[in-house]
Amino acid sequence: MTKKQIELHKEVILWFVNNPDKGVWCRSDILSNLWRLQYEPVFHTASEYTYTQNDEYSEFRKAHVDGITIQYNPKRQSHDRWDDLDNADFCEDITHYRIKPKKPKFIKDRWYEYKSGHKCLGKDVSKYSGNKEPKLWEPKDGEYVCIEDFCFANIYAVFIYICETHNNRVVLPIEFILTLKDK
């Protein structure tokens, strides 16, 4: 091992010497830009190679290197206070860290579901701002849904959703019926 390799990767090398059975994560910007777990790392000196420890913080370390924002909650008493970290050293308990959630991108006329189970159209999401972080609705087997008719526009039927049966049809949540009342 050269002096340059040690200078570039000192922290990861020291960790690896004490934890050789855990390996280290390596990413090459040249080859595939994917992280790979290595148990016999070479510690390249080229700037295209990045290494990080394979410890309980490895997902945070990799995300940080990939330019994703890591957040820190100093007291973990309130789930509402998360501060963005510029330089993450990961010296606190793992529960104090998280990867910053992405803001949902709402698409008009797509259905979204809140943790409470409430579903609404993307254009109506702002009406329900008290509910946090809706996700794109996807039907689940056994759920009542509205299915658009193949031949006639604006004709719908109510079915119990079965993935294999309805996968080529327009499927809408049962709440869709309420949007038809004025049409």
Phi, psi and omega in degrees: 000136182270164178297324180295318178299317180296317180298318183289322190237026187309308184299316181289321179297314179299319178296316182296322179301323180273347182222054186296333181287346181268339180076180176228154176271136180231138175230133177245120178292338182280313188284296184215352182064015177260148176280135178231137178277125182238133178260350175226067185292146180269333184056065178301150178265350179295143184292346181283351182257134178233139180233148174209156182295149174261070179243191182295343180262007189301323179296321177291318180299313181296316179299318180298315178296324180283002177088010178273139183286131174259139179244155184230135174244108189296325184250344181056023177271325181242129179284351184276339184258103176233123180259138176291139178259133174274319182230109184262121177255351175051057179255354178263174176301146185301334181291349179276355184241154171203159172278131184302125180294146177280143175290133179294139177263112184272132180250125180304137179070014168259146182268139180236152182232134176267164178303331179290347182099349179294137179241143177209161176289150179305323180290344181257003186301321183298337178293338185245042186293343178293333176274136184257148170052067173289156177237159179299129182284136173229135182293149178244146178306134179090355181273141174289132182220165171259137180235129181287141179292142179296319191265328188242128178291147177063024172242126185231153175232153178262129180224164165272125186291131172227117188310311185294333184274325189248018188286348178251017184245161173282116183247131182232152178294156182302333178298342178303327181304322180297332180285346182270350189300331181261007183259000000 
